[in-house]
Amino acid sequence: MLLAMLLVGAFLAALGGLNQTIYGSSSFVERYLEAIADDDIATASTTPGVALDAGEIAALGLPEGVSTAMFRSDVIASGPDDVRIVSDIANPDGSHSVTASYRLETSIVETTFDVRPIEPLYGLLHRWEFAVSPIAVINVTAAHNPLFTVGTLTLDTRANKTGDELAAFTQVAPYLAIAPAVYEFGYTSDLLEAVPTEVVVEPAANAAVTVDSVPTATFVQRVQLKVDEYLQQCTDQEVLQPAGCPFGIQIDDRVVSPPVWSIVTSPVVTLVPGETAFEMPPTEGVAHVSVEVQSLFDGEFSQVEEDRPFTLALTASIRPDGSIAIQLK
């Protein structure tokens, strides 16, 4: 009998020890933070109390079906380092308030997580869930380009949009994100690039980031080529007023030779964001005309050689197939 009591006592003591350590509320929080630090986002996102239900999503003012695309590995730039439990306070209702200290980049952060017990494992070992989900919301403004990258992932802010929203030059979309973590947003392609921006996201917080895509040198060069080709087509017209062109000349005398146009200075393309596309502001160029004329007054022949300044403005946008659409203004 005494031996049995000793065995039962030892078992209960061991069970109590497990529930205070491995299965304790502090360990539950530590494991969640360590999963993020290890980039084990599958484990972090399936930790009890992390996932948001439809009611919680609505309470946060988020659209139904808000994206969880960022719930994967190779997305976060870095997770919490130097994790340390500062305090673990048991509340009268059985929940615990666990305060953890950790480093995000160069900042030391303290966060209190409220956790509550759920059905024990095997009816004996404590199990916990977050009373308030630590998931964060990141509102991404994708300026001048619907695409952005976060980590190794490329996302399209138009994914859940329809109608006129799809055509907006700047798109805004919310994304659920595992927290705490640091994310790096940016974009790079042949035609557009955005300076990488780091965002430090704390648990249950709202964060915002703007991914500002601007034309690359390749984009500008391609537009410049199209401008030069357009002006060349203008110079190929042997008339005083080339059709659809930004330059021309009026001559009162009789024209006795085909006018010959050439471009002295082509407008140098610069592109800046406009409301619906990238814009080249009115930019000066110079054309030259050479033509022989005969005076209507005295019949004398002469050669007209004249530079004709002009300005050119346009908008440029990227078609879905990756080609560039240009509209003269």
FITIVO-579130 format. One line per 2 residues: number of its first residue (from 1); for each residue y, z, x of N, C-alpha, C. Coordinates in Angstrom, 3 decimals. Layout:
BEGIN
NUM) Y:Z:X:Y:Z:X:Y:Z:X  ...
//
This chain:
BEGIN
1) -1.197:0.000:0.836:0.000:0.000:0.000:1.254:0.000:0.876  1.230:0.858:1.902:2.379:0.934:2.783:2.611:-0.387:3.504
3) 1.489:-1.005:3.927:1.601:-2.301:4.607:2.186:-3.349:3.673  1.756:-3.342:2.432:2.275:-4.309:1.459:3.762:-4.107:1.243
5) 4.163:-2.843:1.166:5.586:-2.563:0.971:6.399:-3.016:2.176  5.807:-2.812:3.363:6.505:-3.246:4.567:6.649:-4.767:4.591
7) 5.573:-5.468:4.167:5.621:-6.936:4.138:6.656:-7.433:3.131  6.690:-6.771:1.966:7.666:-7.168:0.954:9.078:-6.910:1.457
9) 9.236:-5.745:2.095:10.557:-5.421:2.636:10.990:-6.405:3.700  10.041:-6.788:4.570:10.360:-7.750:5.623:10.715:-9.110:5.028
11) 9.963:-9.480:3.981:10.242:-10.769:3.326:11.628:-10.778:2.700  11.942:-9.674:2.001:13.250:-9.612:1.355:14.379:-9.586:2.379
13) 14.119:-8.892:3.482:15.146:-8.864:4.529:15.353:-10.250:5.118  14.218:-10.947:5.354:14.320:-12.307:5.899:15.021:-13.227:4.902
15) 14.674:-13.060:3.632:15.301:-13.874:2.599:16.794:-13.601:2.543  17.154:-12.339:2.623:18.566:-11.983:2.608:19.291:-12.556:3.805
17) 18.604:-12.515:4.953:19.213:-13.084:6.140:19.437:-14.579:6.006  18.451:-15.274:5.455:18.605:-16.720:5.247:19.750:-17.017:4.293
19) 19.834:-16.196:3.224:20.893:-16.438:2.243:22.278:-16.100:2.786  22.311:-15.266:3.813:23.597:-14.939:4.421:23.985:-15.947:5.501
21) 22.990:-16.645:6.046:23.263:-17.550:7.169:23.048:-19.007:6.763  21.827:-19.486:6.945:21.546:-20.914:6.713:21.899:-21.335:5.295
23) 21.600:-20.479:4.335:21.851:-20.823:2.933:23.085:-20.123:2.381  23.927:-19.639:3.268:25.143:-18.967:2.836:26.275:-19.947:2.530
25) 27.293:-19.437:1.896:28.433:-20.274:1.510:29.165:-20.814:2.734  29.254:-20.015:3.791:29.927:-20.481:5.005:29.182:-21.659:5.627
27) 27.858:-21.547:5.687:27.054:-22.629:6.258:27.161:-23.894:5.415  27.243:-23.716:4.105:27.409:-24.877:3.213:28.671:-25.648:3.576
29) 29.778:-24.935:3.767:31.040:-25.584:4.128:30.948:-26.194:5.520  30.355:-25.456:6.455:30.205:-25.965:7.827:29.408:-27.259:7.851
31) 28.311:-27.302:7.099:27.470:-28.513:7.100:28.243:-29.709:6.565  29.067:-29.476:5.553:29.870:-30.577:5.007:30.837:-31.103:6.059
33) 31.533:-30.193:6.727:32.504:-30.612:7.744:31.809:-31.276:8.924  30.654:-30.761:9.309:29.921:-31.350:10.430:29.394:-32.742:10.082
35) 29.016:-32.953:8.825:28.555:-34.286:8.410:29.673:-35.306:8.581  30.898:-34.925:8.224:32.035:-35.838:8.411:32.261:-36.079:9.895
37) 32.207:-35.002:10.685:32.427:-35.131:12.128:31.390:-36.050:12.764  30.166:-36.042:12.231:29.085:-36.887:12.746:29.095:-38.288:12.124
39) 30.089:-38.564:11.294:30.181:-39.844:10.570:28.975:-40.070:9.665  28.389:-38.975:9.215:27.286:-39.056:8.258:27.885:-38.977:6.852
41) 28.532:-40.054:6.466:29.284:-40.050:5.209:28.346:-40.021:4.008  27.137:-40.544:4.165:26.175:-40.483:3.057:25.875:-39.034:2.698
43) 25.682:-38.190:3.706:25.428:-36.768:3.448:26.668:-36.086:2.886  27.816:-36.358:3.488:29.044:-35.713:3.023:29.347:-36.069:1.573
45) 29.190:-37.342:1.226:29.564:-37.785:-0.127:28.590:-37.325:-1.198  27.364:-36.956:-0.804:26.379:-36.474:-1.779:26.242:-34.960:-1.758
47) 27.096:-34.292:-1.006:27.116:-32.823:-1.021:27.493:-32.361:-2.424  26.780:-31.376:-2.990:27.088:-30.934:-4.354:28.565:-30.571:-4.541
49) 29.129:-31.086:-5.611:30.521:-30.794:-5.938:31.507:-31.780:-5.349  31.025:-32.748:-4.548:31.936:-33.723:-3.954:32.243:-34.859:-4.930
51) 31.219:-35.414:-5.542:31.416:-36.553:-6.452:32.280:-36.150:-7.649  33.153:-37.057:-8.058:34.019:-36.815:-9.212:33.394:-37.457:-10.452
53) 33.431:-36.725:-11.563:32.958:-37.324:-12.812:34.123:-38.029:-13.510  33.828:-38.677:-14.614:34.840:-39.471:-15.317:36.028:-38.620:-15.753
55) 35.751:-37.384:-16.192:36.840:-36.503:-16.629:37.753:-36.126:-15.481  37.167:-35.847:-14.324:37.979:-35.477:-13.160:38.814:-36.662:-12.676
57) 38.218:-37.852:-12.723:38.955:-39.059:-12.325:40.145:-39.281:-13.251  39.920:-39.105:-14.558:41.014:-39.275:-15.519:42.095:-38.211:-15.313
59) 41.663:-36.975:-15.014:42.630:-35.891:-14.810:43.516:-36.148:-13.593  42.998:-36.873:-12.632:43.780:-37.212:-11.443:44.694:-38.413:-11.678
61) 44.615:-38.990:-12.888:45.448:-40.145:-13.205:44.961:-41.428:-12.552  43.676:-41.455:-12.221:43.117:-42.627:-11.552:42.455:-43.557:-12.558
63) 42.392:-44.844:-12.255:41.753:-45.781:-13.181:40.239:-45.602:-13.199  39.648:-45.895:-14.317:38.190:-45.861:-14.412:37.609:-46.866:-13.404
65) 36.609:-46.453:-12.688:36.025:-47.342:-11.694:36.813:-47.411:-10.404  37.624:-46.377:-10.115:38.390:-46.340:-8.866:37.425:-46.514:-7.695
67) 37.861:-47.224:-6.690:36.974:-47.632:-5.602:36.488:-46.459:-4.754  35.181:-46.482:-4.487:34.573:-45.558:-3.528:34.065:-46.344:-2.317
69) 34.635:-47.514:-2.095:34.170:-48.388:-1.014:34.281:-47.740:0.360  35.166:-46.749:0.492:35.360:-46.106:1.790:34.318:-45.029:2.071
71) 33.381:-44.835:1.134:32.326:-43.841:1.336:31.200:-44.452:2.167  31.465:-44.741:3.395:30.432:-45.287:4.275:30.782:-44.981:5.725
73) 29.787:-45.095:6.575:30.001:-44.837:7.994:30.839:-45.939:8.628  31.385:-45.642:9.794:32.226:-46.573:10.557:33.541:-46.875:9.853
75) 33.967:-45.993:8.977:35.259:-46.155:8.304:36.280:-45.151:8.831  35.862:-43.897:8.986:36.821:-42.904:9.482:37.076:-43.123:10.975
77) 38.300:-42.824:11.384:38.629:-42.900:12.809:38.134:-41.654:13.539  38.254:-40.511:12.899:37.732:-39.267:13.458:37.630:-38.223:12.361
79) 36.697:-37.300:12.543:36.517:-36.228:11.582:36.998:-34.903:12.148  36.706:-33.815:11.455:37.166:-32.496:11.911:36.406:-32.038:13.163
81) 37.142:-31.589:14.159:36.553:-31.054:15.393:36.813:-29.547:15.476  36.027:-28.895:16.329:36.209:-27.454:16.591:36.214:-26.648:15.289
83) 35.208:-26.919:14.461:35.124:-26.242:13.163:34.774:-24.770:13.368  35.503:-23.904:12.662:35.279:-22.460:12.754:35.568:-21.833:11.394
85) 34.660:-20.990:10.940:34.879:-20.286:9.680:35.753:-19.063:9.955  36.886:-19.035:9.291:37.851:-17.948:9.487:37.527:-16.762:8.590
87) 37.164:-17.029:7.340:36.832:-15.942:6.415:35.941:-16.485:5.308  35.173:-15.578:4.713:34.300:-15.912:3.581:34.401:-14.756:2.608
89) 35.170:-14.962:1.546:35.453:-13.880:0.596:34.650:-14.105:-0.683  33.858:-13.088:-1.060:33.087:-13.141:-2.299:33.990:-12.752:-3.464
91) 34.012:-13.561:-4.484:34.836:-13.308:-5.670:34.004:-12.643:-6.759  34.646:-11.929:-7.713:33.909:-11.215:-8.767:33.000:-12.122:-9.592
93) 33.327:-13.379:-9.741:32.508:-14.272:-10.573:31.337:-14.876:-9.809  31.137:-14.456:-8.563:30.018:-14.968:-7.775:30.384:-16.124:-6.872
95) 31.563:-16.697:-7.079:32.008:-17.777:-6.200:32.494:-17.195:-4.881  32.663:-18.068:-3.894:33.179:-17.641:-2.597:34.370:-18.510:-2.227
97) 35.329:-17.905:-1.558:36.461:-18.640:-0.996:36.275:-18.655:0.509  35.926:-19.839:1.020:35.600:-19.985:2.434:36.747:-20.706:3.129
99) 37.346:-20.030:4.093:38.441:-20.634:4.851:37.914:-21.124:6.195  38.118:-22.403:6.446:37.660:-23.026:7.692:38.859:-23.506:8.494
101) 38.755:-23.361:9.792:39.761:-23.895:10.701:39.138:-25.064:11.452  39.908:-26.121:11.642:39.389:-27.291:12.355:40.561:-28.092:12.891
103) 40.247:-28.998:13.784:41.286:-29.837:14.387:41.138:-31.259:13.869  42.254:-31.820:13.423:42.331:-33.229:13.060:43.331:-33.879:14.001
105) 42.830:-34.755:14.865:43.670:-35.320:15.926:44.255:-34.168:16.746  45.560:-34.001:16.743:46.161:-32.932:17.549:46.590:-31.733:16.710
107) 46.316:-31.789:15.413:46.759:-30.700:14.526:45.611:-29.746:14.222  45.915:-28.447:14.222:44.963:-27.436:13.785:45.233:-27.152:12.305
109) 44.195:-27.302:11.499:44.343:-27.181:10.045:43.435:-26.060:9.543  43.925:-25.292:8.598:43.099:-24.317:7.898:43.030:-24.700:6.433
111) 41.817:-24.728:5.894:41.622:-25.082:4.493:40.692:-24.070:3.849  41.048:-23.633:2.657:40.177:-22.741:1.889:39.419:-23.560:0.852
113) 38.102:-23.505:0.939:37.228:-24.206:-0.009:36.650:-23.180:-0.973  36.798:-23.451:-2.265:36.167:-22.606:-3.278:34.797:-23.188:-3.607
115) 33.750:-22.385:-3.401:32.389:-22.841:-3.679:31.736:-21.867:-4.654  30.823:-22.390:-5.419:30.162:-21.537:-6.407:28.655:-21.785:-6.356
117) 27.877:-20.777:-6.744:26.420:-20.923:-6.669:25.892:-21.854:-7.755  24.832:-22.563:-7.407:24.107:-23.371:-8.383:22.641:-22.940:-8.351
119) 21.794:-23.597:-9.094:20.394:-23.178:-9.205:19.768:-23.014:-7.820  19.204:-21.839:-7.541:18.645:-21.582:-6.206:17.468:-22.507:-5.898
121) 17.264:-22.720:-4.622:16.124:-23.501:-4.161:14.878:-22.630:-4.247  13.858:-23.127:-4.938:12.620:-22.377:-5.166:12.889:-21.075:-5.889
123) 14.050:-20.987:-6.526:14.406:-19.774:-7.242:14.804:-18.630:-6.344  14.865:-18.855:-5.026:15.113:-17.772:-4.078:16.276:-18.033:-3.135
125) 16.386:-19.253:-2.647:17.369:-19.562:-1.613:18.657:-20.080:-2.244  19.753:-19.514:-1.817:21.041:-19.860:-2.410:21.387:-21.336:-2.190
127) 21.978:-21.904:-3.196:22.544:-23.250:-3.099:23.958:-23.196:-3.665  24.832:-24.088:-3.156:26.248:-24.026:-3.501:26.775:-25.414:-3.838
129) 27.920:-25.399:-4.515:28.661:-26.634:-4.748:30.152:-26.323:-4.650  30.915:-27.352:-4.359:32.368:-27.173:-4.343:32.864:-27.005:-5.775
131) 33.656:-25.956:-6.008:34.251:-25.760:-7.328:35.326:-26.810:-7.589  36.025:-27.208:-6.525:37.009:-28.299:-6.586:36.622:-29.318:-5.521
133) 36.436:-30.538:-5.929:35.997:-31.559:-4.977:37.005:-31.722:-3.841  36.517:-31.812:-2.603:37.418:-32.056:-1.473:37.799:-33.523:-1.304
135) 37.317:-34.381:-2.191:37.658:-35.804:-2.082:39.171:-35.983:-2.174  39.685:-36.854:-1.336:41.111:-37.174:-1.344:41.335:-38.546:-1.975
137) 42.582:-38.799:-2.333:42.979:-40.108:-2.868:43.976:-40.727:-1.901  43.695:-41.946:-1.468:44.625:-42.665:-0.607:45.156:-43.865:-1.382
139) 46.456:-43.873:-1.605:47.091:-45.003:-2.277:47.538:-46.000:-1.210  46.911:-47.164:-1.232:47.165:-48.187:-0.219:48.115:-49.243:-0.780
141) 49.232:-49.430:-0.099:50.142:-50.527:-0.406:49.880:-51.631:0.611  49.336:-52.731:0.127:49.044:-53.876:0.989:50.197:-54.867:0.832
143) 51.152:-54.780:1.750:52.366:-55.581:1.646:52.144:-56.968:2.232  52.407:-57.983:1.392:52.417:-59.397:1.793:51.034:-59.961:2.078
145) 49.993:-59.193:1.708:48.627:-59.632:1.971:47.700:-58.679:1.228  46.852:-59.163:0.343:46.012:-58.240:-0.429:44.905:-57.583:0.374
147) 44.633:-58.096:1.579:43.537:-57.572:2.379:44.038:-56.542:3.388  43.175:-55.574:3.691:43.471:-54.622:4.762:42.152:-54.157:5.354
149) 42.226:-53.595:6.542:41.038:-53.029:7.167:41.216:-51.528:7.321  40.098:-50.828:7.203:40.060:-49.398:7.499:38.756:-49.190:8.258
151) 38.892:-48.761:9.508:37.715:-48.733:10.362:37.184:-50.144:10.544  35.890:-50.319:10.326:35.269:-51.650:10.448:35.196:-52.375:9.111
153) 35.784:-51.792:8.088:35.668:-52.321:6.726:36.918:-53.103:6.337  36.726:-54.258:5.711:37.837:-55.037:5.156:37.765:-54.962:3.638
155) 38.875:-54.568:3.018:38.911:-54.393:1.569:40.000:-55.269:0.965  39.804:-55.622:-0.308:40.744:-56.447:-1.053:41.317:-55.610:-2.186
157) 42.614:-55.365:-2.155:43.259:-54.517:-3.163:43.247:-55.146:-4.555  42.859:-56.420:-4.673:42.809:-57.074:-5.980:41.471:-56.884:-6.674
159) 40.541:-56.155:-6.057:39.156:-56.113:-6.522:39.009:-55.753:-7.996  39.796:-54.813:-8.471:39.655:-54.367:-9.863:40.807:-54.831:-10.749
161) 41.481:-55.906:-10.336:42.649:-56.357:-11.087:42.387:-57.695:-11.766  43.205:-57.966:-12.784:43.061:-59.209:-13.534:44.452:-59.768:-13.852
163) 44.457:-60.994:-14.337:45.691:-61.591:-14.835:46.771:-61.732:-13.795  48.006:-61.451:-14.226:49.170:-61.643:-13.367:49.146:-60.736:-12.137
165) 48.441:-59.595:-12.234:48.385:-58.678:-11.097:47.798:-59.350:-9.853  46.923:-60.305:-10.064:46.254:-60.945:-8.937:47.217:-61.740:-8.066
167) 48.334:-62.168:-8.635:49.259:-63.040:-7.903:50.353:-62.269:-7.169  50.406:-60.952:-7.340:51.486:-60.182:-6.731:51.449:-60.296:-5.213
169) 52.625:-60.453:-4.608:52.730:-60.607:-3.157:52.418:-59.289:-2.446  52.745:-58.184:-3.094:52.400:-56.856:-2.578:51.516:-56.161:-3.600
171) 50.383:-55.656:-3.139:49.412:-55.026:-4.014:49.307:-53.540:-3.685  49.065:-52.737:-4.730:48.864:-51.295:-4.550:47.561:-50.916:-5.241
173) 46.735:-50.145:-4.551:45.464:-49.723:-5.139:45.061:-48.359:-4.588  44.468:-47.505:-5.452:43.992:-46.193:-4.977:42.544:-46.294:-4.500
175) 42.209:-45.469:-3.511:40.846:-45.404:-2.993:40.464:-43.939:-2.821  39.243:-43.610:-3.211:38.732:-42.274:-2.950:38.260:-42.223:-1.501
177) 38.503:-41.096:-0.842:38.169:-40.984:0.570:37.602:-39.597:0.867  36.591:-39.576:1.711:36.039:-38.308:2.172:37.084:-37.600:3.033
179) 37.218:-36.294:2.815:38.216:-35.518:3.563:37.648:-34.141:3.888  38.100:-33.565:4.993:39.199:-34.001:5.871:38.732:-35.058:6.879
181) 39.636:-35.971:7.178:39.324:-37.023:8.148:40.600:-37.772:8.498  40.519:-38.528:9.572:41.609:-39.402:9.982:41.147:-40.841:9.795
183) 41.975:-41.640:9.138:41.659:-43.048:8.891:42.709:-43.922:9.577  42.266:-45.077:10.055:43.203:-46.037:10.643:43.196:-47.313:9.808
185) 44.375:-47.660:9.311:44.541:-48.845:8.477:45.266:-49.934:9.263  44.938:-51.168:8.984:45.608:-52.285:9.643:45.077:-53.601:9.117
187) 45.359:-54.660:9.835:44.824:-55.977:9.480:45.090:-56.946:10.625  44.136:-57.805:10.900:44.298:-58.836:11.920:43.534:-60.083:11.501
189) 44.225:-61.216:11.513:43.595:-62.507:11.289:44.384:-63.545:12.080  43.992:-64.802:11.968:44.724:-65.862:12.672:46.171:-65.947:12.195
191) 46.394:-65.692:10.909:47.710:-65.934:10.332:48.524:-64.669:10.074  47.852:-63.536:9.898:48.570:-62.304:9.546:48.086:-61.141:10.404
193) 48.996:-60.214:10.651:48.622:-59.011:11.385:49.490:-57.856:10.911  48.901:-56.666:10.952:49.629:-55.449:10.592:49.403:-54.423:11.692
195) 50.457:-53.739:12.063:50.354:-52.699:13.089:49.449:-51.583:12.560  48.433:-51.175:13.322:47.538:-50.102:12.862:48.314:-48.810:12.567
197) 47.935:-48.171:11.470:48.582:-46.927:11.053:47.527:-45.868:10.801  47.656:-44.724:11.463:46.723:-43.625:11.247:47.211:-42.730:10.110
199) 46.266:-42.302:9.292:46.579:-41.405:8.173:45.666:-40.196:8.270  46.259:-39.020:8.360:45.505:-37.768:8.376:45.363:-37.306:6.927
201) 44.119:-37.175:6.476:43.866:-36.867:5.064:43.178:-35.510:4.962  43.816:-34.590:4.262:43.253:-33.261:4.061:42.515:-33.191:2.725
203) 41.633:-32.207:2.556:40.816:-32.128:1.343:41.642:-32.041:0.066  41.164:-32.760:-0.951:41.752:-32.743:-2.292:43.229:-33.113:-2.294
205) 43.644:-33.899:-1.309:45.058:-34.268:-1.193:45.278:-35.702:-1.628  46.541:-36.015:-1.878:46.954:-37.390:-2.131:47.696:-37.889:-0.891
207) 47.283:-39.026:-0.398:47.926:-39.621:0.770:48.339:-41.042:0.427  49.264:-41.575:1.194:49.737:-42.945:0.959:49.907:-43.637:2.301
209) 49.631:-44.931:2.302:49.798:-45.724:3.513:50.224:-47.133:3.114  51.087:-47.721:3.922:51.497:-49.108:3.720:50.966:-49.948:4.871
211) 50.212:-50.971:4.527:49.716:-51.928:5.510:50.624:-53.151:5.407  51.532:-53.270:6.360:52.584:-54.286:6.301:52.178:-55.495:7.139
213) 51.611:-56.495:6.482:51.160:-57.694:7.182:52.317:-58.661:7.376  52.442:-59.173:8.578:53.497:-60.129:8.911:52.860:-61.353:9.569
215) 53.565:-62.477:9.570:52.993:-63.692:10.151:52.753:-63.560:11.658  51.643:-64.106:12.095:51.359:-64.161:13.524:52.090:-65.361:14.139
217) 52.046:-65.443:15.464:52.632:-66.600:16.152:51.939:-67.881:15.710  50.645:-67.800:15.428:49.899:-68.989:14.962:50.425:-69.462:13.616
219) 50.683:-68.523:12.704:51.239:-68.870:11.396:52.577:-69.590:11.586  53.455:-69.015:12.393:54.771:-69.619:12.619:54.631:-70.997:13.252
221) 53.728:-71.143:14.205:53.529:-72.430:14.864:53.052:-73.499:13.886  52.157:-73.101:12.980:51.654:-74.071:11.995:52.756:-74.503:11.033
223) 53.595:-73.559:10.643:54.718:-73.928:9.776:55.691:-74.821:10.547  55.934:-74.473:11.804:56.816:-75.307:12.627:56.284:-76.733:12.725
225) 54.992:-76.866:12.899:54.379:-78.193:12.982:54.597:-78.973:11.694  54.424:-78.304:10.550:54.625:-78.979:9.269:56.096:-79.363:9.087
227) 57.003:-78.506:9.529:58.433:-78.831:9.448:58.734:-80.051:10.307  58.204:-80.071:11.512:58.455:-81.197:12.406:57.863:-82.496:11.849
229) 56.676:-82.386:11.233:56.063:-83.573:10.626:56.902:-84.076:9.456  57.393:-83.155:8.663:58.248:-83.526:7.523:59.514:-84.226:8.001
231) 60.147:-83.690:9.019:61.375:-84.307:9.531:61.079:-85.662:10.176  59.918:-85.772:10.803:59.546:-87.070:11.379:59.413:-88.124:10.287
233) 58.845:-87.739:9.147:58.739:-88.678:8.026:60.127:-89.085:7.537  61.066:-88.149:7.623:62.437:-88.482:7.234:63.032:-89.503:8.203
235) 62.798:-89.312:9.493:63.377:-90.244:10.475:62.711:-91.621:10.419  61.537:-91.701:9.834:60.853:-92.999:9.710:61.503:-93.890:8.641
237) 62.343:-93.279:7.786:63.006:-94.053:6.729:64.268:-94.720:7.300  64.285:-96.009:7.274:65.425:-96.755:7.844:66.481:-96.999:6.774
239) 67.012:-95.878:6.283:68.053:-95.918:5.255:69.105:-94.885:5.611  70.278:-95.011:4.983:71.351:-94.054:5.279:71.086:-92.680:4.690
241) 70.393:-92.635:3.562:70.095:-91.377:2.881:68.578:-91.275:2.701  67.843:-90.805:3.700:66.397:-90.679:3.570:66.025:-89.831:2.352
243) 65.114:-90.344:1.549:64.749:-89.689:0.291:64.042:-88.355:0.548  64.484:-87.329:-0.202:63.852:-86.018:-0.105:64.084:-85.322:1.211
245) 65.144:-85.684:1.903:65.402:-85.143:3.236:66.727:-84.384:3.265  66.871:-83.474:4.225:68.062:-82.627:4.239:69.270:-83.247:4.942
247) 69.157:-84.484:5.389:70.285:-85.109:6.087:70.442:-86.551:5.614  71.637:-87.091:5.861:71.964:-88.471:5.504:73.411:-88.740:5.890
249) 73.854:-89.946:5.627:75.229:-90.316:5.987:75.732:-91.355:5.011  77.025:-91.293:4.742:77.670:-92.317:3.924:78.559:-93.175:4.827
251) 78.451:-94.484:4.720:79.241:-95.423:5.523:79.879:-96.428:4.574  81.200:-96.544:4.658:81.928:-97.459:3.790:81.842:-98.912:4.262
253) 81.624:-99.114:5.562:81.530:-100.479:6.092:80.178:-101.081:5.782  80.063:-102.374:6.087:78.811:-103.089:5.844:77.807:-102.726:6.936
255) 76.625:-102.309:6.507:75.556:-101.971:7.448:74.829:-103.262:7.809  74.776:-103.550:9.116:74.182:-104.828:9.535:72.887:-104.638:10.330
257) 72.454:-103.390:10.526:71.162:-103.154:11.187:70.501:-101.955:10.521  69.194:-101.910:10.567:68.509:-100.761:9.963:68.943:-99.463:10.645
259) 69.309:-98.453:9.886:69.664:-97.163:10.496:68.453:-96.562:11.217  68.695:-96.031:12.381:67.632:-95.385:13.157:67.961:-93.892:13.273
261) 67.072:-93.083:12.707:67.274:-91.638:12.737:66.399:-91.006:13.814  66.875:-89.934:14.371:66.086:-89.120:15.295:66.500:-87.661:15.118
263) 65.641:-86.762:15.537:65.945:-85.333:15.448:66.389:-84.842:16.819  67.624:-84.397:16.871:68.160:-83.839:18.111:67.673:-82.398:18.292
265) 67.803:-81.632:17.243:67.364:-80.229:17.268:66.624:-79.933:15.972  65.377:-79.573:16.105:64.603:-79.208:14.920:64.875:-77.741:14.577
267) 64.997:-77.385:13.304:65.174:-75.975:12.950:64.026:-75.132:13.499  64.363:-74.043:14.119:63.346:-73.143:14.671:62.863:-72.215:13.562
269) 61.569:-72.273:13.282:61.010:-71.522:12.158:60.945:-70.031:12.482  61.482:-69.235:11.582:61.262:-67.787:11.561:60.854:-67.437:10.143
271) 59.939:-66.506:10.004:59.446:-66.151:8.678:59.641:-64.658:8.423  60.204:-64.360:7.258:60.401:-62.973:6.836:59.836:-62.819:5.430
273) 59.387:-61.613:5.065:58.848:-61.423:3.716:59.923:-61.618:2.648  59.565:-62.361:1.618:60.412:-62.480:0.442:59.762:-61.770:-0.729
275) 60.172:-62.080:-1.935:59.624:-61.411:-3.112:58.236:-61.931:-3.466  57.997:-63.216:-3.232:56.718:-63.796:-3.635:56.006:-64.519:-2.509
277) 56.654:-64.683:-1.365:56.071:-65.402:-0.242:56.892:-65.099:1.003  56.423:-65.600:2.133:57.236:-65.516:3.343:58.307:-66.604:3.289
279) 59.482:-66.276:3.784:60.605:-67.201:3.676:61.198:-67.516:5.042  61.579:-68.774:5.208:62.431:-69.147:6.329:63.839:-69.267:5.791
281) 64.758:-68.428:6.237:66.135:-68.511:5.723:66.768:-69.831:6.149  67.891:-70.222:5.500:68.554:-71.470:5.888:68.785:-71.518:7.398
283) 68.212:-72.522:8.013:68.235:-72.631:9.471:68.766:-74.008:9.866  69.650:-74.010:10.845:70.333:-75.260:11.201:69.490:-76.134:12.121
285) 69.599:-77.433:11.878:69.037:-78.450:12.752:70.056:-79.572:12.893  69.770:-80.504:13.774:70.689:-81.619:13.995:69.889:-82.918:14.038
287) 70.308:-83.866:13.197:69.734:-85.219:13.225:70.774:-86.177:13.813  70.300:-87.301:14.286:71.206:-88.308:14.876:70.906:-89.660:14.236
289) 71.969:-90.379:13.893:71.814:-91.707:13.314:72.465:-92.742:14.234  71.788:-93.840:14.368:72.305:-94.975:15.151:72.212:-96.214:14.265
291) 73.383:-96.868:14.005:73.390:-98.021:13.115:74.581:-98.921:13.450  74.363:-100.221:13.357:75.443:-101.190:13.598:76.106:-101.508:12.266
293) 77.439:-101.528:12.287:78.181:-101.803:11.059:79.246:-102.863:11.332  79.713:-103.468:10.238:80.813:-104.446:10.311:81.941:-103.966:9.419
295) 83.120:-103.894:9.989:84.278:-103.407:9.255:84.603:-104.325:8.089  84.800:-103.734:6.938:85.217:-104.519:5.772:86.686:-104.899:5.862
297) 87.413:-104.246:6.768:88.844:-104.514:6.902:89.117:-105.742:7.781  88.506:-105.758:8.987:88.802:-106.866:9.899:87.570:-107.602:10.396
299) 86.383:-107.209:9.875:85.156:-107.910:10.239:84.618:-107.545:11.609  85.214:-106.563:12.257:84.766:-106.198:13.602:83.426:-105.454:13.534
301) 82.555:-105.755:14.494:81.265:-105.079:14.588:81.392:-103.871:15.507  80.679:-102.799:15.156:80.675:-101.603:16.008:79.360:-100.843:15.812
303) 79.086:-99.975:16.753:77.857:-99.168:16.699:78.223:-97.727:16.329  77.653:-97.240:15.282:77.859:-95.849:14.876:76.781:-94.985:15.519
305) 77.202:-93.995:16.264:76.297:-92.991:16.846:76.833:-91.620:16.428  76.109:-90.944:15.568:76.661:-89.705:15.024:75.572:-88.650:14.833
307) 75.884:-87.435:15.256:75.014:-86.290:14.973:75.336:-85.761:13.581  74.285:-85.434:12.847:74.457:-84.924:11.477:73.770:-83.545:11.359
309) 74.546:-82.446:11.422:73.954:-81.109:11.231:73.384:-80.970:9.814  72.339:-80.213:9.689:71.741:-79.941:8.374:71.097:-78.562:8.425
311) 70.787:-78.052:7.262:70.059:-76.775:7.185:68.787:-76.986:6.378  67.799:-76.162:6.704:66.497:-76.244:6.032:66.018:-74.830:5.738
313) 65.555:-74.606:4.507:64.975:-73.320:4.112:63.674:-73.601:3.376  62.746:-72.665:3.443:61.455:-72.892:2.801:60.762:-71.568:2.540
315) 59.707:-71.648:1.754:58.784:-70.526:1.588:57.416:-70.977:2.062  56.650:-70.035:2.579:55.307:-70.337:3.076:54.339:-69.269:2.581
317) 53.202:-69.706:2.100:52.184:-68.776:1.628:50.810:-69.285:2.041  49.847:-68.388:1.995:48.490:-68.723:2.409:47.650:-68.970:1.159
319) 47.044:-70.145:1.077:46.165:-70.463:-0.047:44.832:-69.726:0.108  44.060:-69.611:-0.979:42.750:-68.939:-0.895:41.820:-69.543:0.152
321) 41.971:-70.852:0.430:41.094:-71.487:1.420:41.596:-71.319:2.852  42.697:-70.571:3.021:43.212:-70.310:4.357:44.252:-71.310:4.843
323) 44.515:-72.353:4.068:45.551:-73.306:4.444:46.921:-72.764:4.058  47.945:-73.382:4.567:49.322:-72.910:4.338:50.026:-73.825:3.349
325) 50.606:-73.231:2.330:51.407:-73.982:1.352:52.875:-73.760:1.661  53.624:-74.865:1.754:55.050:-74.796:2.067:55.851:-75.396:0.918
327) 56.898:-74.710:0.529:57.789:-75.182:-0.515:59.223:-75.183:0.028  59.818:-76.370:0.098:61.210:-76.458:0.558:62.130:-75.884:-0.509
329) 63.205:-75.275:-0.057:64.166:-74.667:-0.989:65.462:-75.461:-1.002
//
